[in-house]
Amino acid sequence: MPSSRKCVLPGCDHVQNRSVSLFKFPKNYHIKKRWINFVKSHLDGELRITSNTRLCSDHFTQDSFINFRRRQLGFTDNPLLLVNGAEPTIYRLGLHPPVPPTTGAIIGSAYPPMSSIPTTRETECQCDKMQKVTR
């Protein structure tokens, strides 16, 4: 396989091997446009699609593949195969420069720790009055 065939996404230098599959851009115009928009959203420059342009399997969810489970269980060594209409949605962390936080952003976690959130639920029994329990 020519060395020019690697993942087109910036920062991802994957080439075809036993654990990574490379995929040509689809021929269907609408799906191809979604792939292009996904790549462009992570690209600063111009995107030129050629017959050698590929996107690797790391940018697709597990349900995007026909044979993911069989490969995962070791029943086949065949390359991963995309289902019709599969779209890339994953841009792996660490492959792109971090975006500086916006004003008021909480660094480290999008959610407060569970211990600080009171848990409230209503419980009732047929013979008792409804009571509120807070932990």
N, C-alpha and C positions, 0 to 999 in steps of 0.2 A: 504494500500500500504506500502511495507517495507520502512523503513527510509533510506535504502541504495540507493533508487531511487531518485537521484537528478541530476541536470545538471552536466556533466563531465567537463565543461570548468572551468579552474582555476579562482577563485574569484567569480564565480556565484554559489550561493547555492540554486537556485530555486528548489522547489519541486512542484509536481502537485497540482494545486488549481484552483479556478474559473477563474483566469486571466492568468495563465501560463499552457501550455501543455508541456508534456515531450514526446520525440520521440525516439524509438529504432533506432539503426543504420540500414540503409537499407540492404537488402540482395543482391541487385545488386552490383557486385564487383566494377564497375567503379564509381558509385555514392558513395558507401561506402568509397572508397579510397579518394574521394574529401572531404568527411566529416572528415575522419581521418587526412588528410593534414591540414584542417582548424583548428582542435583542436590542432594538433602538432605544428602549427605555433604560438600558444599561450601557449605552455607547455614546461617547461624546462626538465622535466623527461621523463620517459617511459610511453606510453599509452597502457593500457591493455583493450581490448574490451571484455565484457562479456554479458550475456543475460540481465543483469541489467544496462548496460551502456546506459545513456540517454543524449539527448541534448535538451535544452528547446526552446520554441517558440520565446523567445526574440532574438535569433540569426539568425532568418529568416526574410526576407522582407515580407511585406503584401501580395504581389502577389505570395508568396510561398504557400498560404493556399487556399483551395477550398471554405471554409466557413467564411473567415475573415469578409467580409462586413456584412453578416447576423448576426454574433456575435456582431460586432460593433454597428449595429442598434438595437440589442436586440431581434432579431427574433428567436434566438436559444441559449440555454445554453450548447449545446454539445461542447466537446473539439475541438480545432482547428484540422483540417485535412490537411496534406501536399499534394500538387499536386505531381504527379509522376515526379521524377527527381529533386525535390527541393534540393537546397544546402544552407548550412549556410554561411552567409557572414557578419554578424554583430557581432562585439565584443564590447559590451557596454562600453562606456567611464566610467572611475572611477572604473572599475573592475580589472584593471591591473595597475602596477606601471608605472608612466609616463616615457617616453623615453627622455633622455636629448637631447636638441637641438644640431644640428650639427653646425660646424663653419659657420658663415654667415647667419644663420637662423633668420628669423624675428619672434620674439616671440609675440603672441597675435593674429596675423592675417596673412593669406597667401596672402592677397591682400591689396594694399594701399587704403586709404579712397577714396570714390568716388569723393569728392570735389577736390582732387588733380589730377584727370585724366581729361584732356580736352576732351570734347565731340565734335567731328567734323562729319559733314555729308554734303553731296552735295545735293543741291536742284535745281530744274529747272522747268521752265514753257515753254510752246510752244512758247510764244511770248517774253520771256526774255532770256538773255544770262545766262549760268550756273553760279551760284554763290556759294561760299563756306561760310557756316555759322559755327562759333565756339562759343560755350557757355562757 
